[in-house]
């Protein structure tokens, strides 16, 4: 306070001694920022050859070289809603001549079907870079006479032909004819950019396979510059022409400034209007490389993209965007601190290790149809916000786990006398049922060794329970007795005391614990039991509704012992639920963390990725964390799920 008062007095004294200076400062008025000023670059790309990554993603940059992915690295357009193959690659984006319309063309291709498996492209149109209309073109059906045997339609791009007064779409094309090789063809788009006019016409080839063409017009030499990949030369080359449909003159020398294998070249005039940004995909090593040129004749290396998290860009293009467009994109796809793990993960289990003094999260690997993931990953953190992928720590499909083959779900872990006991559910092909196993390690990151057999089967179901599966296991240490307990169930909740070896349960203690009574529509037990202890009370949490439902949420009850019975407060049973106004859905299947030595608590849970709420929501989930608090009587204060999460631990 004293410092603030002293500083204020000094400023007032200065103003009284130097009135001209004070008046001058007062007269300074910041000019309003021009919303139409070009201030940033938008990078459109896809992430990998995995079908789930063959989708359109966005990244932003202020300088054209350093990019940050939008939407937390997740797609901004779902491929299965626009493409015949349900996958797309090689997005090329163009600002139209009117300055406010955008065209995008993409390869309609699922690479897992083979490199000669795509037959067409997708045309997209937008006026805001967020909402896109689309149309698909399948060449064998669109042009059945001459192009019925097309096997590749690669990397389409668009440029405005001033001479023709139309937008030209050009692409590499190849048929199944054994003498055929990839050549660049073109057609003009119709006025609505929903179809292509006429049939493919030859534009250019280098005498052998020629792909990934990109064309820009250079006012300095009044020539069109075509950049392309020549397969035989294993690099990127250049040709020039006065008009787009003229004969192209090939230039000597490679464009790329690396010995790496490259493709997917893109060239963009920089915002300064003087230089050019040249980018290409170093596909063998997983990064993009950026160069700069003043004249499109010489090229200077600038930097490679840094491979991190979900940002592994493949074959894309960039355009300058205005301040208004940047702000609109940040509002629609701006990154948040959440989700805390990159990619799709569910059913998070959080652990603090007294051995390493770090926090760990174990989860169901998500994003696979039928919940078919077969391995578990572990992530570490020192502040609960920044998480490091420590790799795969257990795979149930293979030699690590003899009794299971897949469906690696909903793990839990606990530390006991320097060892880590990792419990999980998986599919046992012998019984054709989900069962629970355990693996052990001296380290929270592994390697883990499976016990050799499942420890909970359908035979361990309480006699009162009906239906459901032996999944969603939780492990808990009773701080009062020092005993360890296991909980599990889907459609029912069971609990039992663990034996001292932590590798089996005391069968005689198996207890039916499913909460009864109350409003079954809002807190009926479904799955995902989790137990913790605070100030003399045992808290039991569980998930309600279906994991694919936006209404999937967490409720709780309390008990006076680790095996119940559980009582429900009819006025206070909700822990966390969806918040549609923020695009937050399906907040459930959680674990709880207490900061060691403090009455400070966090809930770690998954939610449905907002772009998959209406399509396969149950397998597109992401892990989040929020603070959890209690009132004076010890009731959980309902958690409001956030987009930013808590502040990092110090």
C-alpha positions, 0 to 999 in steps of 0.5 A, spaced: 500 500 500 505 504 501 509 503 495 502 504 491 501 511 495 508 513 493 508 512 486 501 515 485 504 522 489 510 522 484 505 521 478 501 527 481 507 531 482 510 530 475 503 532 472 503 539 476 510 540 474 510 539 467 503 540 465 505 540 457 507 533 458 501 531 462 496 534 457 500 531 451 499 524 455 492 525 456 491 527 448 494 520 446 488 516 443 489 509 441 486 508 434 481 503 433 483 496 430 481 495 423 477 488 423 479 487 416 487 488 417 490 481 415 494 479 422 495 472 422 495 465 418 490 460 418 493 453 416 489 447 414 491 440 414 490 433 417 494 429 422 496 422 420 494 416 416 490 413 421 483 414 419 481 417 425 486 423 423 484 423 416 480 430 417 480 437 417 484 441 422 486 448 423 492 452 426 493 459 427 500 463 426 501 471 427 508 470 423 506 464 418 512 460 421 510 458 428 503 455 429 498 453 434 493 448 433 485 450 434 480 446 437 485 443 442 488 439 435 481 436 434 478 436 427 473 442 425 470 438 420 468 431 421 470 427 415 464 422 415 459 427 414 462 430 407 466 424 404 464 418 401 470 414 404 469 418 411 476 420 410 479 426 407 486 429 406 490 434 403 486 440 404 487 446 400 484 453 402 483 459 398 480 466 399 475 468 393 476 474 389 470 477 393 474 477 399 469 474 403 468 467 400 472 461 401 473 455 397 476 448 400 478 442 396 480 435 399 482 428 397 476 424 398 481 418 401 481 413 406 489 411 406 488 404 410 484 402 403 491 403 399 494 408 395 490 407 389 483 407 392 481 414 392 476 416 386 474 423 387 474 429 391 470 434 396 468 441 394 467 445 400 464 453 401 464 457 407 463 465 408 465 464 415 471 459 415 466 455 421 460 453 417 461 449 410 457 446 405 460 441 401 459 436 395 462 430 393 465 428 386 466 421 384 470 420 378 468 413 375 460 415 376 461 422 374 465 421 368 463 413 366 466 413 359 473 416 359 474 415 367 471 409 369 478 406 371 480 412 375 484 409 381 487 416 384 485 423 384 490 426 389 491 433 392 486 438 389 487 445 389 483 451 386 486 458 383 482 463 380 483 464 372 483 471 370 483 470 363 477 465 363 474 469 369 473 462 373 475 458 378 480 452 376 480 446 380 487 442 378 489 435 381 493 429 380 489 423 376 491 416 374 488 410 371 489 403 372 492 403 365 499 399 366 502 405 362 499 410 366 502 415 371 500 421 375 499 427 371 496 434 373 489 435 370 484 441 371 477 443 370 473 449 372 468 449 377 461 452 376 459 458 379 456 455 386 462 451 387 458 445 387 460 441 381 466 441 376 464 443 368 466 438 362 471 433 363 478 433 366 483 436 361 491 435 361 495 441 365 502 439 366 506 433 367 514 432 368 514 426 364 513 421 370 509 421 376 507 428 378 503 430 384 501 435 389 501 441 385 500 448 388 500 454 383 501 462 385 501 468 381 507 472 382 506 480 380 513 481 380 515 477 373 507 476 371 508 469 371 504 463 374 508 459 378 507 451 379 510 447 384 510 440 384 512 433 387 516 429 381 516 422 384 522 420 380 526 426 382 524 425 389 523 432 391 519 439 389 520 442 383 517 448 379 515 450 372 512 457 370 507 460 365 504 466 362 497 463 363 494 457 366 493 453 360 499 455 356 505 450 356 509 450 362 516 451 362 520 447 367 525 450 371 532 447 374 533 446 381 529 443 387 525 447 392 526 444 398 532 445 403 532 438 406 535 431 404 528 429 407 523 426 403 518 431 402 511 432 399 505 437 399 508 443 398 504 450 399 506 457 397 503 463 400 504 470 399 506 473 406 502 479 409 508 484 408 506 483 401 513 482 399 516 475 401 513 468 400 512 463 405 514 456 402 512 450 406 512 442 405 511 436 408 517 432 411 512 426 411 517 420 413 519 424 419 513 427 421 514 434 421 513 440 416 518 445 414 518 452 412 522 456 408 522 464 405 523 467 399 523 474 396 523 472 389 520 465 388 527 463 385 531 462 392 529 459 398 531 460 405 530 455 411 526 458 416 524 452 421 521 445 422 514 445 426 515 442 433 512 435 434 507 436 440 501 433 442 495 433 437 499 437 432 502 433 427 500 436 421 500 433 414 499 436 407 496 442 408 496 449 406 495 456 409 492 463 407 492 470 411 486 472 415 483 478 418 483 480 425 475 479 425 476 472 422 482 470 427 477 473 433 471 469 430 476 462 429 478 463 436 471 464 439 469 458 435 475 453 436 479 457 441 484 452 445 482 451 453 486 448 458 482 442 457 482 437 455 488 435 459 490 429 455 491 430 448 487 425 443 481 421 446 481 418 453 476 416 458 474 413 465 480 417 468 484 414 474 488 419 478 494 417 482 499 421 487 505 417 487 509 417 494 515 414 491 516 419 485 512 425 488 508 426 481 501 425 479 499 420 474 493 419 470 491 412 467 485 411 462 481 407 457 484 409 450 478 411 446 476 413 439 476 405 437 469 403 434 466 398 439 470 400 445 475 396 442 482 399 445 487 394 447 492 398 451 493 403 457 497 409 457 500 413 463 501 420 463 505 424 469 504 431 471 507 435 477 501 441 477 495 437 474 495 441 468 501 439 464 501 432 462 507 428 459 505 421 455 509 416 459 507 411 453 503 404 453 504 401 460 500 395 459 497 391 452 492 386 453 492 383 446 499 379 446 503 376 451 503 381 457 496 378 459 495 371 457 487 371 459 485 377 455 484 379 448 481 386 448 476 391 450 481 394 455 477 398 460 476 403 466 483 402 470 484 403 477 491 403 481 493 404 488 500 404 491 502 399 497 509 398 500 513 401 494 509 397 489 503 399 484 497 394 483 493 396 477 486 393 476 483 393 469 477 390 465 478 386 459 475 381 454 476 374 456 475 369 450 474 363 454 468 365 457 466 371 452 465 375 458 468 382 461 473 380 467 477 384 472 485 383 472 491 386 476 498 387 474 503 389 478 510 394 478 515 397 482 514 404 478 507 407 476 509 407 469 511 400 469 513 395 466 507 392 469 506 384 470 500 381 469 498 376 475 496 371 470 489 370 471 482 374 472 481 376 479 473 378 478 469 374 474 461 373 473 461 368 478 463 373 483 457 377 482 453 378 488 446 373 488 442 380 489 445 383 482 441 382 476 445 383 469 451 387 468 458 386 467 464 385 471 467 392 469 469 399 472 473 397 477 475 401 483 480 400 489 480 403 495 485 403 502 481 405 508 485 409 512 481 407 519 483 400 518 488 400 513 485 394 509 484 395 502 477 394 498 475 393 491 469 395 487 466 393 481 459 393 476 455 395 471 448 395 472 450 393 479 455 395 484 459 390 488 464 391 493 469 386 497 475 386 501 482 384 498 487 379 501 494 381 503 497 379 496 492 384 493 491 379 487 485 376 490 479 378 494 476 375 500 470 371 497 466 371 503 466 379 504 463 380 497 457 385 498 451 387 494 452 395 494 447 398 489 444 404 492 436 403 493 430 408 493 430 415 491 429 418 484 431 413 480 431 417 474 436 422 476 441 418 480 440 410 479 447 407 479 449 405 472 457 404 473 463 407 474 464 406 482 469 411 486 470 411 493 474 416 497 474 418 505 474 425 508 473 427 515 470 420 518 465 419 512 466 414 506 463 417 499 461 413 494 460 416 487 458 413 480 455 414 473 448 415 471 445 414 464 449 411 458 456 413 457 454 416 450 448 420 453 449 428 453 446 427 460 451 422 463 453 425 470 456 423 477 452 422 483 454 420 490 452 417 497 455 416 503 456 411 508 459 409 515 464 403 513 467 401 506 462 396 504 456 400 506 450 401 506 450 407 502 445 412 504 442 418 499 441 425 501 435 426 497 436 434 496 444 433 495 446 427 490 449 431 484 456 431 483 457 434 476 453 434 470 453 437 463 453 444 461 450 445 454 451 452 453 459 451 454 458 445 449 460 440 455 456 434 455 457 427 458 461 429 464 462 422 468 466 416 470 470 420 474 476 419 480 478 423 485 484 426 488 486 429 494 492 433 494 497 430 500 496 433 507 491 438 505 483 438 504 484 440 497 480 436 492 479 435 485 475 431 480 478 428 474 472 425 469 471 425 462 466 428 457 464 427 450 468 431 445 463 436 443 464 435 435 461 428 436 455 429 441 451 427 435 455 421 432 459 416 436 459 420 442 460 414 446 467 413 443 470 420 443 471 422 450 476 427 453 479 427 460 478 434 464 479 436 471 476 441 476 476 443 483 471 439 488 469 443 494 465 441 500 460 445 505 460 445 512 456 439 514 461 435 509 456 435 503 459 435 496 458 442 493 455 441 485 461 442 481 460 446 475 464 443 469 469 449 466 472 450 459 479 452 463 480 447 469 483 450 475 490 453 476 496 449 476 499 447 482 505 451 485 
